């Protein structure tokens, strides 16, 4: 009941990751491979952070 209004940090990261992936896709379509690579790496780091928060990372 009391956790109803608490924000989940993993959900915020998922939203940000989705935005970064979208920007990465647009950069790739424009032919800007350097930006695409940088944004893809950022999305990967966000994914690792999400996994760490959720405790689902497998090493």
ChimeraX commands (.cxc) that place a marker at each C-alpha (Angstrom):
marker #1 position 0.00,0.00,0.00 radius 0.5
marker #1 position 2.70,2.48,1.01 radius 0.5
marker #1 position 4.97,1.47,-1.86 radius 0.5
marker #1 position 2.29,2.43,-4.36 radius 0.5
marker #1 position 3.63,5.92,-4.99 radius 0.5
marker #1 position 7.35,5.13,-4.79 radius 0.5
marker #1 position 9.19,5.43,-8.06 radius 0.5
marker #1 position 11.21,2.50,-9.26 radius 0.5
marker #1 position 14.72,3.56,-10.33 radius 0.5
marker #1 position 14.91,0.66,-12.80 radius 0.5
marker #1 position 11.78,1.95,-14.56 radius 0.5
marker #1 position 13.37,5.37,-14.97 radius 0.5
marker #1 position 16.50,3.77,-16.40 radius 0.5
marker #1 position 14.42,1.67,-18.80 radius 0.5
marker #1 position 12.71,4.81,-20.07 radius 0.5
marker #1 position 16.05,6.56,-20.54 radius 0.5
marker #1 position 17.51,3.47,-22.25 radius 0.5
marker #1 position 14.60,3.40,-24.69 radius 0.5
marker #1 position 15.20,7.07,-25.55 radius 0.5
marker #1 position 18.93,6.47,-26.07 radius 0.5
marker #1 position 18.22,3.45,-28.28 radius 0.5
marker #1 position 15.84,5.55,-30.37 radius 0.5
marker #1 position 18.49,8.26,-30.81 radius 0.5
marker #1 position 21.02,5.57,-31.72 radius 0.5
marker #1 position 18.73,4.16,-34.39 radius 0.5
marker #1 position 18.14,7.61,-35.86 radius 0.5
marker #1 position 21.90,8.29,-35.95 radius 0.5
marker #1 position 22.45,5.00,-37.76 radius 0.5
marker #1 position 19.80,5.86,-40.32 radius 0.5
marker #1 position 21.48,9.22,-40.93 radius 0.5
marker #1 position 24.78,7.43,-41.50 radius 0.5
marker #1 position 26.39,8.88,-38.36 radius 0.5
marker #1 position 28.08,5.68,-37.26 radius 0.5
marker #1 position 30.25,7.35,-34.61 radius 0.5
marker #1 position 27.21,8.75,-32.76 radius 0.5
marker #1 position 25.41,5.45,-33.21 radius 0.5
marker #1 position 28.32,3.60,-31.56 radius 0.5
marker #1 position 28.53,6.03,-28.66 radius 0.5
marker #1 position 24.78,5.90,-28.04 radius 0.5
marker #1 position 24.76,2.10,-28.28 radius 0.5
marker #1 position 27.51,1.92,-25.67 radius 0.5
marker #1 position 25.51,4.24,-23.41 radius 0.5
marker #1 position 22.43,2.04,-23.81 radius 0.5
marker #1 position 24.52,-1.03,-22.91 radius 0.5
marker #1 position 25.73,0.66,-19.72 radius 0.5
marker #1 position 22.15,1.57,-18.81 radius 0.5
marker #1 position 21.11,-2.05,-19.37 radius 0.5
marker #1 position 23.90,-3.27,-17.08 radius 0.5
marker #1 position 22.76,-0.82,-14.40 radius 0.5
marker #1 position 19.15,-2.02,-14.75 radius 0.5
marker #1 position 20.27,-5.62,-14.34 radius 0.5
marker #1 position 22.34,-4.70,-11.28 radius 0.5
marker #1 position 19.36,-2.91,-9.68 radius 0.5
marker #1 position 17.05,-5.82,-10.36 radius 0.5
marker #1 position 19.60,-8.39,-9.27 radius 0.5
marker #1 position 19.39,-10.36,-12.49 radius 0.5
marker #1 position 22.94,-9.92,-13.76 radius 0.5
marker #1 position 24.69,-13.18,-14.55 radius 0.5
marker #1 position 28.46,-13.30,-14.40 radius 0.5
marker link #1:1,2 radius 0.2
marker link #1:2,3 radius 0.2
marker link #1:3,4 radius 0.2
marker link #1:4,5 radius 0.2
marker link #1:5,6 radius 0.2
marker link #1:6,7 radius 0.2
marker link #1:7,8 radius 0.2
marker link #1:8,9 radius 0.2
marker link #1:9,10 radius 0.2
marker link #1:10,11 radius 0.2
marker link #1:11,12 radius 0.2
marker link #1:12,13 radius 0.2
marker link #1:13,14 radius 0.2
marker link #1:14,15 radius 0.2
marker link #1:15,16 radius 0.2
marker link #1:16,17 radius 0.2
marker link #1:17,18 radius 0.2
marker link #1:18,19 radius 0.2
marker link #1:19,20 radius 0.2
marker link #1:20,21 radius 0.2
marker link #1:21,22 radius 0.2
marker link #1:22,23 radius 0.2
marker link #1:23,24 radius 0.2
marker link #1:24,25 radius 0.2
marker link #1:25,26 radius 0.2
marker link #1:26,27 radius 0.2
marker link #1:27,28 radius 0.2
marker link #1:28,29 radius 0.2
marker link #1:29,30 radius 0.2
marker link #1:30,31 radius 0.2
marker link #1:31,32 radius 0.2
marker link #1:32,33 radius 0.2
marker link #1:33,34 radius 0.2
marker link #1:34,35 radius 0.2
marker link #1:35,36 radius 0.2
marker link #1:36,37 radius 0.2
marker link #1:37,38 radius 0.2
marker link #1:38,39 radius 0.2
marker link #1:39,40 radius 0.2
marker link #1:40,41 radius 0.2
marker link #1:41,42 radius 0.2
marker link #1:42,43 radius 0.2
marker link #1:43,44 radius 0.2
marker link #1:44,45 radius 0.2
marker link #1:45,46 radius 0.2
marker link #1:46,47 radius 0.2
marker link #1:47,48 radius 0.2
marker link #1:48,49 radius 0.2
marker link #1:49,50 radius 0.2
marker link #1:50,51 radius 0.2
marker link #1:51,52 radius 0.2
marker link #1:52,53 radius 0.2
marker link #1:53,54 radius 0.2
marker link #1:54,55 radius 0.2
marker link #1:55,56 radius 0.2
marker link #1:56,57 radius 0.2
marker link #1:57,58 radius 0.2
marker link #1:58,59 radius 0.2
view
